[in-house]
Amino acid sequence: MSVGDASIVISGIIAESAPIMFAASGEYMAERAGTLNISITAMMLAGAYSGIAFATAAGNLIVGLVAGVVAGLLVAALHANFSHRLAANTFVVGLTLDALVLGVTDYFGTVFKPGSAKFTPVSVPLLSKIPALGSSLFDQPWPLYLLFVIIPAVWWLVERTTWGLEVRACGENPGAADATGIRVNVRRRQAVYLCGVLSGLGGAFLSLCIVGTFNFNMTAGVGFVVIAAVIFGGWTLRGAVLGALLFGAASAMGLVLPVLGASVNPQLLLALPYLAALLAMMFLAKSHRAPRALAQPFTRGVS
């Protein structure tokens, strides 16, 4: 493989991984707080449609990016308040929102079909000239560069702040957290809100930076891939990012290799990351564990 071909492959992997990384960074926070966020597909799909719809209506790509974030936040607000204020079953809420947003975006995508709009690559001086990796990492649509800020910021927020300590306590032992004065369901809602912001951004990135338009069910269940990336990563942010790269590589290989003239069964390419995840979890299962209270509802006074 030539340097040029390697650059194409790496660029494709980075682009396909980016939406998963945005959402996985948010899902990591939600799960550390104790919420298994099944509605992440809905958040990304709402962000994807709103992003392209508002960008084409306003003639401004930044407006579309902001609209995608707001749409993801609105879905997150529904999930968080039904699950952690009204005490509805979080899995039922998540699946309902996935079906609802799929239907709503299908309707609006047909009645008010958005046009086409897409961010163009922006080269970072000097860094984009690094052989192979330079053009792959630093000649991308500029929203991708937000990951270089978001990922360290999420790590700092969860691991180095009082808020993050309280969030982790809610995911490990909500009863003890409540006894110390932490408002468990408030923290869980806040973590889901942040997940909605980042997932909406990931969805908007998909429509505005990769596809350039909106297609029915264009997220295609990627939310479950995001959850798998967080689990694969052992509920660490570093692991979640690596998991996102792995699943992004599977998507990219199916698109890039035919362009390079390689004849490989695409189903095999899609299966390889899942096989790698299963093998990794077999060997790493004892070194990582889920937050003890993950997916467990909390009601004050009920143990």
Secondary structure as UniProt FT lines:
FT   HELIX           3..32
FT   TURN            33..34
FT   TURN            38..39
FT   HELIX           40..58
FT   HELIX           61..84
FT   HELIX           90..111
FT   STRAND          121..123
FT   TURN            125..126
FT   HELIX           127..129
FT   TURN            131..132
FT   HELIX           133..138
FT   STRAND          139..141
FT   HELIX           142..146
FT   HELIX           147..160
FT   HELIX           162..172
FT   HELIX           174..179
FT   TURN            180..181
FT   HELIX           184..205
FT   HELIX           206..211
FT   TURN            216..221
FT   HELIX           222..232
FT   TURN            233..235
FT   HELIX           237..259
FT   TURN            260..261
FT   HELIX           266..284
FT   TURN            285..287
FT   TURN            292..295
FT   TURN            300..301
//
